Amino acid sequence: MRYYFIAGEASGDLHGSNLIKELKKLDHSATIRCWGGDLMQQAGGELVKHYRDLAFMGFIEVVKNLGTIMANLRFCKEDILQFKPDTLVLIDYPGFNLRIAEWAKKQGIKVVYYISPQVWAWKENRVKKMKTTIDEMLVILPFEKDYYKNKWNWNVDYVGHPLIEVVESYQQGNTPPAIPNATKPIIAVLPGSRKQEILKKLPIMLEVARSFPDHLFVVAKAPGQEDSFYEPLLAPYPNVSAVRGQTYALLMQSVAAMVTSGTATLETALFGVPEVVCYKGSNISYQIAKRLIKVKYISLVNLIMDKLVVKELIQQDLTPENLVKELNELLHNPQRKQQLEADYAALRKLLGEGGHASSKAAKKIIHFLHQ
């Protein structure tokens, strides 16, 4: 079979690479052409475009690069037609992939979508078009199956979350490299990846270090930010250091964590690290988001469990005082730690039901193509 994959971000490259490996186990004659990254290429995909050339974040950046985006769409369509795939496998990246799905359907190409856009949070009206353009939807959050069925009368397949296998694979691998200067218990600080969000949150998170002189606070630096960006932020704090490209090693060795909302909240939970979730944006952005986004919680852990498992400190609630209070609870309250362990175990079970997501997704795709 011939498969054409499209992933537009680093996470899509990671999950796409694991899916390619599993597909190749089931379909020994698989020929795979892909938009993605180094991992998908290493897994056996013929790389057409790297996600580095595709990632445009935010309204202004998208407008500035509209010409490039339109050129990428045209090139992608031409390349798909020349390759003549048996199926198109689209991974997240909805702004681009939903346009391709709509076009591909008109060409009579079968469309599989792996990792649903978060339409349950915002832009819900996209679902009407998705139903008519996507042949097989594979979702990774347990509540998404009921959401699509109950609200949209659309049967989708829940395959579990691919981060389960990623974290398990890391934990079962070699002993992680030791964190430099780690002579005290470590508290991980994950302040996000974009410069603006780091500048908003990291100074507040670092101020907490003054209240815990017996711990070492370690900041996970973002791949896209220079060391020189972090230096003046970290300099005033003697019990703060930083690592780059070692977030999983850091989590494996941490007793607690302060984490920016996003996928990192789920990764931290899967490593079993007690965490407090942090979010702070500009007041205008926050007010707009509050009106547009329709979810009870901002962290994936709480959304998946449908209850407040980890504390969320949002906007004006994100203060050094509140962080100190919550970290003390996580470090010194045995009942809280016990409850968190039970909730984390339930979360892992929920996300890993019936095996690994990549393997289940590959089987669903093969079954779909042989119907």
N, C-alpha and C positions, 0 to 999 in steps of 0.2 A: 504493500500500500504506500501511497505518497501523501505525506503530511506537510502542511504549511503552517508553521507556528508564528504567532506575533506576540511578543512581550515588550513592554516599553520602559521597564524600570528594573532596578537591581533585584528586587524581590521576585518579580516575574521571571527573571533570568534564573534565579535559584530554583524556584518551584517548577519552571519549565524544564530545567536540566534533569531534575528527578523524574519528571513525567516521561521525558524522552528515554531515559534509562529503562524505565518499566515497560514502555511501549516496545522497545527493542527486544526485551525478553520474550514478549508475546508474539511479536511480528518480526521474524528474522530477516524479512526482505524489506523492512521499513526504510524508505528514503525520506529524509527530513530536511526541509529548507526552512530557515528561521530568521526572524528579527528578534534580537535578544542581546546576549553578551557572551563573555568568555566561557561561562559554565555550560551554556547550551551548546556552544561549539565543541567543548571538551567531551560532552556527552554524546556527540555524534551528529549534531545538526550542522548543515552548511550555512554559515552565517552570511546574511545579506546586508543587514544594517545593525550597527551597535546601538544599544539603548542610550549611550552617551549623546548621540546625535538626535535623540527624540524627546528628551525630557525637558519640557517647558512648563515651569510651575507658576501659577498665578495669572490673573487676568491680563495684567500689563505685558508680561513676558509673552503670553500667547498671542496678543495683538501684534506685538513687535515682530514676532516670528511667523506670522500668518502665511507669508509667501513660502517659507521653508516647509511648513506643515502641509500646505496644499500640494507642493511638489512631491513630498513624501507619500501622500495619499495616491497621487497619480502614478508614481513609480511603483508603489506597492501593488496596485491593481494590475498594471502591465506585467509585473513579475509573476503574480499569481496566475494570470492567464497563460503565460509562457510555460510555467511549471506544471500546470494541469493537475492539481492535487485531488486526491479522493476526498479529503476533508481539510477544512481550515480549523485550526485549534487556536482560539483567541484567549489570552491570559490577562485578566483584569484590564487596566489601561483603557478605560471606557471611552474617553473623548475621541480616540483614534479608532479603537476596535469596533465600537458600535456603528460607526460610519462604514467600515469595511464589511461588517456583517450584513448591513442593509444592501450594499452593492452586491456582495457575493450571492445572496439569496436570489437576486434577479438574474444572476448568471447560472443558476442551477447548481451552485456549489454547496455541499453539506457544511453546516456551521456548528462547531462545538465551542461552547464558552466555558472556560475553567476559571473559577474565582469571580463571583458575581460582583458587578458594581454595587456600591452601598446605597441602592435606591430606597431602602427602608429608612435611611437617614435623611436623604434629600434627593431632589429631581425624580420623584416617584413616577411622574408621567412618562418617563422613559420606558417603563415596563410594557406599555401598549405596543410600542414598536418592537421591543425585544422579543415579545411573544411570537410575532410574525416573522422575525428574521433569524432567530436562533433555533436550531433543530434539537440540540441537546445541551441543557444547562447543568453544570456540575458545581454545586455550592459547597462552601467549606465551613460555614457557621450553622449550627444545628437549628436555630430559629428561622433561618432563611427558607427552609423547606415548607414549614407551616405558613410563613408569610406569603410565599408565592401561591400556595394552594388555597388558603383561606381568603386572601384578599383579591387574587387575580385568576383563580381557577386554572393554575398552571402547574403541572406536575414536573418538578425538577428533582435531581438526584443529589442527596447529601453524601459526600465521600469522606468527611472528616477534615481536619486542618493539617496542611502539609508541614507546619512548623513542628508538629509532634516528632516526625521522623528526623527533621533537621537537628533538633535539640538532642534527641536520643542518640543520633549518630555522633554528635560532638561529645556527649558524655561518655560514650563507650569507646572513644578514640584514645589517643595518647593523653598522658597527664598534661593539663594545660600549663603554659609557661607561668612561672611565679610572678606576681605583681612586684615591681621594684619597691624597695624600702618598706615592705609590708611586715612590720614588726608588731603591729596592732591589728585588732579586728577591723575588717574593711566594710565601709558603707559606699556602695556604688552610686554615682551621680550620672544619670543619663539625660542631658539637657536638650536633646534633639539635634537636628542636622543643619537647619537654616540659620544664618547669621542673626536675623531679627529675633527669632524665638529664643536663641541662646542668650542674646543680650537682655531680653526681657526676664528670663527665668533664672539663669545661672547665678547672677549676683545674690538673689534671694536664697537659692539653694546652698550656696557656699557660706553664707552668713551663719548657717546652722552649725558649721564645723566648730565655731567658737564654743558651743555648748557641749561638745563631745571631744574633749582633748585626748581621751583614751582610745579614740578610733582614728583610723586613717580614711579620709574621704578620697575616692579616686574617680576622676572625671573621664568618661569615655568620649574622646575627641571624634568629631565627625570627619569622614574621609575628605569632604570638600573644603574644610577650613584649615588654614595654616597654623602652625604652632605659635607664630607671632600674634595671632588673634587671641589666643587663650592666655598668653603670658601675663599681661597686665591684670586680667581677671583673677588669676590664681595666686599672684605674688603676695598679697597681704595675708595669706593663710598658711601657717607653718605645717599644719597637719592635712594638707591637700596635695595630691599629686595627680598625674594623668597618664592615660595609655591611649594608643592609637591602634585600630585594627584588632583589638583584643577584647571586645565587649563580652563575648561568651566566656572567655577565661576569667574576666573580672566577675561576672555573675556567679560562676562556679565557686568563687572564693569569698563571696560577700555574705555578711550576716543580715543586711538590710539594703534597701535601695530607694532613691528618689528618682522617679521616672517621668519623663514627658509623655503626655497622652499619645497613643499610636500603637503600632505593632509591638514596640518595645515593652509595653505593659504586659502583653501576653507572653512574650519571650521570658521576661523576668519571672512570671508566675510558673511557667513550665520548668524553670530551673529551681523552683521551690523557694525563691527569695522573698521574704516579707517586703512589701513595697508600699509607698505612698505615691499617688499619681498627681502630677503637677501640670497645670495649664494656666498660661497668662498671655493674652494678646493685647493689641491696642484696643482701647475702649470701643472705637467705631467698629472694628472687625468683629469684636465679641458680640456687640449688640446686633449686628447683621446676622452673624452665625446663629445666635440664639433664636432669631425669628425664622431662619431657613431650615435649621436642622432639627428633626423631630425624634430625638432619642432621650431616654431617661438618664443615661450615663454616657460619659465620654471615653471610658476605658473598655477595651474589648473583654477584659476579664469579667467585669460587672454586666456588660451587655449579654454575654454568652450565658452566664449563670442566672441572669435576670434578678439579681439582688446585689446589695452593696457588700461585696467581698473585700475590696480594697478601697481605702479612703481616697476621695477625689478632692483636691484643693484647687478650686477654680477661681480665676480672676482675683477679686479683692480678698478672697479667703487664702490665697497663696501668700503667706507671710512667714518670716523666720519663726515666729512664736508658734504658729499652728504646726509647722513642720517639726519643730523640736518636740512638741507635745505628742505628735503621732509617732515619731521615731522612738520616743521613750516607751510608748505603748507596745510597739512592735518588738522592741529589744527586751523589755522587762516584765510584760504581762503574760504569764504562762497560759492563761485561758485564751487570750487573744491569739497567741501563737498556735495553740492546739486547734482552734476553730479554723484558722487560716490553712493549716496543714490539711485538714479534712476537706475544705473547700477546693484547695488546689488539686487534691487527689480526685475529687468529683469532676473537676474541670478537665483533667487529663483523660479520664475515662470517657467523658462526653465527646471530646474531640478525637479520640482514637478508636471509636467504636468500629469493630469489624476489620481492623488492620490499618495499614498506612494509606493516607490519602492518595499518594502518587500511584500506588499499585491498584487501588480501587478505581481511580479515574482512568487508568490505562485499560482496565478490564471493561469499564463502561463504554469507552470509545470503540474498542474492538467489537463489542457486542452490538453497538449502534451501527457500525459500518457493515455488519453481516446480517442485519435484519432483512 
